[in-house]
Amino acid sequence: MNSLEACRRIKEILEKGIVPTENDINVIYETATGHRRFDFSHLVSDEELIEITALAERRASGEPLQYISGRWPFLDFEVKVDRRALIPRPETEILAETCIDIITGKEKPVITDLCSGSGVLAIALKRVYPDADVTAVELSEDACALLKENSDSLCPGIRVKSSDVFLYQNDIADRSHDLIVCNPPYITEKDYEGNYDELREEPRMAFLGGEDGLIFYRHIIPSYRGKLAAGGIMAFEIGNEQAEAVTSLFEENGYCGITVRKDYSSLDRIVYARVN
């Protein structure tokens, strides 16, 4: 069987459960065979066909393509992804790019990434600023193990902490940080239930941010304020209807330079602010 025939087989299987995309077909073929889809010289072996079928059936059942691949790109690198942590999303790349930009010129910045998940934010920052002191904090033991695997393979200098962000501020010295960044759970229970089919494969705790989605912002913004050095910055990813609420929390707690940045769909997605 050649690659064209194999890809037709993938499409037929996928159509039993989902509307297939070219990306679905490409990733399944390349994951199973280790060859590019358009490497027409490659003939698919019986063993590869068995793997192609198994992966296509997993995708047809609704399993995210990222988990089927086992790896997923983020900015200029790839991380290991599986059910232990939230799948990295393009919106979080905007948060990473924002943080990279706003700490430009800082010498050996001290950075903590709260609710780190798979570790993409911590890794992105450490790759651009290798002299930075970067700590990644994650409560879930499963996610923390995945975070450690990713950081060890990509940026061994990252300090990984298994801790609760509702307590971790007690472990940080006052006025010690140049940047605290967080992509917290920010989905309400109602919105989660409404999108359950789409999100069910990922860890539930990575999504839920309390009744109104703001529980993490309400704690982190005041509790970690004193941990920022003069000119230090706190940056968040937010739900697309949370900019006003998060901005208000920053204002109420004496932050300045509050900035909202939009995502690729022109929705409010990033809020950051600094302290004097």
N, C-alpha and C positions, 0 to 999 in steps of 0.2 A: 504494500500500500504506500502510495506517495503522500506528500504533505497535503496536496489539494483534497485527496480522498479522505484523509484523516480529519481535515478541518470540516468537511461536509458531515462526517460522522459526529463531530462535536456539536455542530449546529443542530442536527436532528435530535440529539439527546437534550440539548438545552431547551429546544422549543417545546418539550414536554412539560416544562415547569416555569420558564421565564421567557422574556423577549431577549434573545441573544444580541450582544454587541460584538463588533470586531475585536474590541479589547478582551472580552471574555474568551473568544476563540484563540486569539494570539497567546494570552497568558496560559491557558490550559495546555495548548500544544507545546509551548516552549518549556513549561514546567515539567511536563511529562517526558519530553524527548531531549531537552538540553540543546535543541537546535532552533534557529529562527524559522518562523513559519514559511518564509520565502526562500529557504534553502532547499531548492527543488532537487538537489542531488541526494538528499537524505531520504532513504527508504525506511518507513516506520516498521520496527520489529514487532513480533507478537507480544513481547513483554511491554513495549511502549504502548501498544494499542490497548492492552489491559489497563495500564495506568491512565491513559487518555480517557477511557470509558469511565473509570472510577472517579476521576476529577470532574468530568462533565456531569456525572450524576449528582455529585455533591453540590455543584453550582446550580443545577436544575432544582434541587431541593430548597434553595434559598441561601446557602452558605455564602458569605461574602467572598468575593474573588481574592481579596487580600489574604485571607486565611488559607485559601487554596494554594496560592503562590508561596506563602510562608515568608515572603520578603516584600517590602514595598518602599518606593522612593519617597524621600523627603528632602527638599532642596537639592543639594548635589550629592546625596548619599542614600544608601538603602539601609533599612533596619529590619530585623526579624520581627514578624508579627504573628500572633496567634490569639486564641481565645482568652489569654491571661490579661490582655489590656485592650484599651480603646484603639481602634484603627486610626492611624494618622490621617488627617484631612487637610485639603488645600488651605482652608481658613487658618489653620494653625501655622502654616508656612508664613502667612502674613504677620502673625504675631512674632515668629522668629526673625523675620526680616526687619520688623519694626525695632525689636530689641537690639539687633546687630547694629542698626543705624544709630539709635539713640545713645549707645554707650561708646560710639566711636571717639577715640582720643583718650579714653580712660586707661591709665597705666595699671596693669594687673588688677582688673576689676574683680570685686567679690560679688558672686552671683548665687542666688538660690532659686531653683525651679521647684515650686510646690505642686503637688498632684501630678507628678512627673510622668506616670504611666509608662509607656515604652521608652521614654527618655529622649524623644526627638528634640525638644527645646534645649535641654542641657547639652546634648551632643552638638547641635547646630552652633551654639554659642562657644563651646570649647574648641570646635574646629576652626572657627574664625579667630578666636582669641585664645591661643594655646597657653598664654601666660595667666589667664584668668583662673581664679579660685572658684570652681563651680561645684555646687552641691545639688543633688537631685533627691527630692523627698517624696516618698510614696507609701501609703498605708497598706494597700493590698499586698499580701505576701506573694501571691502569684505574679502580680504586675511587677513587684520589686525584683523578683528573680529574673523576669524578662528584661527589665531595665538594666540589671547588672550584666546580663549577657551582651546586650547591645553596647553598653558603655565600655565593657572590657575589650570588645572587638574593635570598636571605633575610636574611643577616647578613654584609655585606661586611667587618665588622671582625674576623672570625675569621682567625687565622693558621693556614694549612694547611702541614703539613710532610710531605714524602714521606720516611719513615724507618722503620727496623726498631725495634720496641719493645725488642728484646733489646740494642740499642745506644744508644737515644735517651736513656737516663738520663745518659749522659756529656755531653749537651748542655744539661742543666738545672742551674741553680745550686742549691746546697744550701740547704735550709730556705726555699725560695722559693714553695711552693705551698700554697694553701688546700684544693684538691681535685684529686685524680687519679681519673678515672673510666674504666672499661674494660668493654666487652662483648666479651671475647676469644673466639676459637674454643675451644670446650670439649667438643666431641663426640669420642668415641673412634672409632677406625677401625671397630671392630666395630659400634657403633651406627650409624655413617654408612652402612655397607654394608647394614645392616638396614632403613634408611629411604631407600635410594638413589632409588627411584622418585619419592618426594616431594620430594627435595632436589636432584635431578640438574641442574636448570636454573640453580641458583645457584652462585657460585664455590666450588669445593671447599675452597680454602685458608681460606675464611671460617668453616668448620665444625670442622676437625680440630685438636684440642688435644693431640696426642700419644697414647701408648698408653693412658693412663688419663684423658685429657682435662684434665690439670692443669698442663701444661708452662708455660703463660703465667702462671698464678698463682704457681708456684714461682719464676719469675724476677722478676716485677713486685713482689711483696710485699716481698722483702728489698732488691732493687736500687733501688727508688724510695722506700724509707722515708725516707732522709735528705734527700729533696727536698721533704718536707712540712714546713711551718712548724709551730710549736707549736700544737696544736689542729687541725692539718690532717687531712683525711679522705681515705681511699682507699675507693672503692666499686666493686663488681663485680656484673655479672649472672653467674649460675652455672647449671650443670645441676642438675636437681632432686634429684640424689643426691650432690651435692658440698659441701653446707653444712658437714658435719663436717670434711672435709679442708681446706677453705679457712679455716674458723675456726681449725683447728689451726695452719695456716701463719701466720695473723695472731698467734696466741698465742706461737708459737715465736720470732717476730721482734719481740716487745715492744710490740705495739699494744694499745690498751685500748678500752673501750666497744664491743666487738664486737657487732654486731646482725645478725640474720637476718630478712629480710622475705619473706613468701609472695606468690605470684602469685594470679591470679583463680581458679585451680583448687586453691588451698590447698597448693601445692607450694612448697618452699623455692626462692627465685629470686634474691634480692638479699642480699649480705653487704657490710657496710661497717664500718670501724673507724677510730680516730684515733690520733694520736701526741701525747705530752705535750710 
